[in-house]
Amino acid sequence: MTLFSLIIALLLEQVRPLPVKHVVLDPLAALSGALVSRFNDGQAQHGRLAWVLVVVLGTVGTALAHYLLWEGHPLLAFAFNVAVLYLTMGFRHESHFFTDIHLALRMGELDRARELLGEWRGRSHRDASSSEVARLAIEQALVAAHRNVFGVAFWFVILPGPSGAVMYRLARFFAEDWGQRTDPEFGEFGRFARRAFEAIDWVPVRLTAASFSIVGNFEDAIYCWRTQAVLWPDRSSAILLSSGGGALGVRLGMPIHESGEIVDRPELGQGDEADADHMQSTVGLVWRALLVCLFMLALLGLAGWVGG
């Protein structure tokens, strides 16, 4: 059931992408605002309490709902799995930016590619070269693939029913919505959300990086992962980008033009300058890694069936 739920949810998401902003993000943003208004006095312990109330209760409630549906009929539980995965993955919500940027670069429409990249990342890149645009798009796609697919799938497999997918999606949202805020009036309210997601994502991010390494240039991916990941401020993103860059044979990181300034960043990956061809290779890398993960899940299911 686990494997088929993932496959059907992925197919549904490709055929009919969910309007994630209106269906998922807007309700979560409203909930986040209510929790901040109710609990935030600038102290970390109140942020922890708010996080536990929404993430833990949401996870437990989803597991209980799955159990009750299973007791009613396994097909109801299966449909519930697919529905929750469809709501929590949302890769197509971001991948259309990557596709449009890739097409714009192929057509020589650099200004259009810059505009799309800025809309995707929420920052201006009006002075970026075509190589910078391709590089940033590849970086964004590798991280998005993990957080919208691989991370969700990992916890879906680990916890009962779709409760793991709900936990990961909620934890990620509050880590971004609370944990990344630095304004003084917000205080330490988001510190626990940030650290909790780092712990939740510790194993999945390394498994995703390992998958990139297996389906790409293994030696270069592992070398870049070991030597470069420590140079990047966000360790999870660094592991994904260094292994992905090494697997693809492309240089990521490095200085970029952003919001009218030059932002200095360390180099990740190794090989050639990023271009539209590497963007196409990135699509192949992500799909091959996903197929490897699904194949391993199928083998585990078969082993459990034979052993049982």
Salt bridges, closest charged atoms under 4 A:
ASP26 OD1 - LYS21 NZ 3.24
ASP26 OD2 - HIS22 ND1 3.42
ASP41 OD1 - HIS46 ND1 2.77
GLU94 OE2 - ARG172 NH2 3.67
ASP100 OD2 - HIS96 ND1 3.94
ASP111 OD1 - ARG114 NH1 3.04
GLU115 OE2 - ARG112 NH1 3.78
GLU132 OE2 - HIS257 ND1 2.93
GLU139 OE1 - ARG265 NH1 2.88
GLU176 OE2 - ARG172 NE 3.02
ASP183 OD2 - ARG181 NH2 2.76
GLU188 OE1 - ARG191 NH1 3.58
ASP201 OD1 - HIS146 NE2 2.84
ASP234 OD2 - ARG147 NH2 3.75
GLU258 OE1 - ARG121 NH1 3.04
GLU258 OE2 - ARG123 NE 3.77
GLU267 OE2 - ARG251 NE 3.34
GLU273 OE2 - ARG251 NH1 3.00
ASP275 OD1 - HIS278 ND1 2.92
ASP277 OD1 - ARG106 NH1 2.83
